[in-house]
Amino acid sequence: MKAMIISDSHGWRSELKEVIDRHRSEVDMVIHCGDSELETEAPELEGVHTVRGNCDFTGKFPEERVDEAKGIRVFSAHGHLLNVKMSSLQLKYKGQETEADVVCFGHSHVPEAFVEDGMLFVNPGSIRLPRGEVNAGTYVILEIDEKEAKVTFFTFEGREVEELSRTLKRS
């Protein structure tokens, strides 16, 4: 399964559309982990699996969602209601409850990817307001199967961020 994961675009419209359009035809799903600050019907989010972030006041997005493609189950939440800035424990519990293979989240604006108890956790960072070691907005292209996950981070311009990208074993 191949997915594009993006988060925290904070009001960007044409920029968000540009990044999504760059990859839409090559992925099985596009996930937005919240804080788009767009309305639910925004054309930029058409066909995008989107959750509500703490700055999403106009959209009627769900707080969390579970999607599946090619046998891979994905749990998505922004993370502000799951205390992701403190710990990944509540995310892990939600992943277990929903039998997720992948747990996607945002909120901290810090890009990261790790495996815990066979579940892959991905925070694509913020495409607009980055934080952390890499001083660039980021998003992720994820390629995953039963054994491993290839998590590739890209800048807004589409350049790979090699120091963040990695292939992780799922077991």
C-alpha positions in Angstrom: 0.0 0.0 0.0 1.2 3.5 -0.8 -0.1 6.6 1.0 0.7 10.3 1.1 0.5 11.8 4.6 0.4 15.5 5.3 -0.5 17.7 8.2 -0.7 21.2 9.6 -1.0 23.1 6.4 -2.6 26.0 8.4 -4.7 27.7 5.7 -2.6 27.0 2.6 -4.8 26.3 -0.4 -2.9 26.4 -3.6 0.3 25.1 -1.9 -1.7 22.2 -0.4 -3.2 21.4 -3.8 0.1 21.5 -5.5 1.7 19.0 -3.1 -1.3 16.6 -3.2 -1.6 16.8 -7.0 2.1 16.0 -7.3 1.5 12.5 -5.8 -2.3 11.8 -6.0 -2.0 9.5 -9.0 0.7 7.3 -7.5 -0.8 6.6 -4.0 -3.7 4.5 -2.8 -4.8 7.2 -0.3 -4.0 10.8 0.8 -4.3 11.5 4.5 -4.4 14.9 6.1 -3.7 14.8 9.9 -5.5 18.0 10.7 -5.1 21.8 11.1 -5.8 22.4 7.4 -7.9 25.4 8.6 -10.1 24.7 5.5 -13.8 24.0 5.2 -15.0 20.4 4.9 -16.0 21.0 1.3 -12.7 22.7 0.2 -11.8 21.4 -3.2 -8.2 21.1 -2.1 -9.3 18.3 0.3 -11.5 16.4 -2.2 -10.8 12.7 -1.8 -8.4 13.3 1.1 -9.0 11.4 4.3 -9.0 14.4 6.7 -9.3 14.7 10.5 -10.0 17.8 12.6 -7.1 19.6 14.3 -7.2 22.1 17.2 -7.2 25.0 14.7 -10.0 23.6 12.4 -12.9 25.8 13.4 -14.9 25.8 10.2 -14.8 22.2 9.0 -16.8 19.3 10.2 -14.1 16.8 10.1 -14.1 13.7 12.3 -11.7 13.8 15.4 -10.3 10.5 14.2 -10.8 8.0 11.5 -9.9 4.5 10.3 -9.3 3.8 6.6 -8.0 0.7 4.8 -6.3 0.1 1.5 -4.8 -3.1 0.2 -5.2 -4.8 3.6 -3.4 -2.1 5.5 -5.5 -0.4 8.3 -4.7 3.2 9.1 -5.8 5.1 12.2 -5.5 8.9 11.9 -6.0 11.7 14.5 -4.5 15.1 14.8 -3.2 14.2 18.2 -4.1 17.2 20.4 -6.8 15.2 22.2 -4.3 12.3 22.7 -1.5 14.3 24.3 1.0 13.6 21.5 3.3 16.3 22.7 3.7 14.4 26.0 3.8 10.8 25.0 2.8 8.3 22.2 1.0 6.1 24.7 -2.6 7.2 24.0 -1.8 6.9 20.3 -0.6 3.4 20.8 -3.8 2.5 22.7 -5.9 3.9 19.9 -3.9 2.0 17.4 -4.4 -1.2 19.3 -8.2 -0.5 19.8 -8.6 0.0 16.1 -6.3 -2.9 15.1 -4.2 -0.4 13.0 -1.1 -1.2 11.1 -0.3 2.5 10.8 -1.0 5.4 13.2 -0.9 8.8 11.6 -0.8 12.1 13.6 0.3 15.7 13.6 0.0 18.6 16.0 3.6 18.8 17.2 4.8 19.9 13.7 7.9 17.6 14.4 8.4 14.9 11.7 9.0 11.4 13.0 8.5 7.7 12.2 8.9 4.7 14.4 7.6 1.2 15.0 6.2 0.0 18.3 4.6 -3.4 18.9 4.4 -3.9 15.1 2.5 -0.7 14.5 4.1 2.1 12.4 3.7 5.6 13.8 4.1 8.5 11.4 4.0 12.3 12.0 4.7 14.0 8.7 5.6 17.2 10.4 4.1 20.5 9.2 4.1 21.4 5.6 3.8 25.1 6.5 5.2 25.7 10.0 8.0 23.2 10.6 9.6 22.5 13.9 12.4 20.2 14.9 15.9 19.5 13.4 14.9 20.0 9.8 14.1 23.6 9.0 11.8 22.8 6.1 8.1 22.0 5.8 7.7 18.2 5.3 5.2 15.5 4.2 5.5 11.8 3.8 5.1 9.1 1.1 4.7 5.8 2.8 5.1 2.4 1.2 4.1 -0.5 3.5 3.6 -4.2 3.3 3.4 -7.0 5.9 7.1 -6.9 6.7 8.4 -3.4 6.4 7.6 0.2 5.8 9.5 2.7 3.7 8.9 6.2 5.1 10.1 8.9 2.8 10.0 12.5 3.9 9.8 15.3 1.4 10.1 19.1 1.5 7.3 21.3 0.1 9.3 21.5 -3.1 9.4 17.7 -3.4 13.0 17.1 -2.4 13.7 14.0 -0.2 14.8 14.7 3.3 17.3 11.9 3.6 18.1 12.4 7.3 14.5 11.7 8.2 13.6 9.0 5.6 14.0 5.4 6.7 12.9 1.8 6.1 11.5 0.2 9.2 10.8 -3.5 10.0 7.3 -4.0 11.3 8.0 -7.0 13.5 
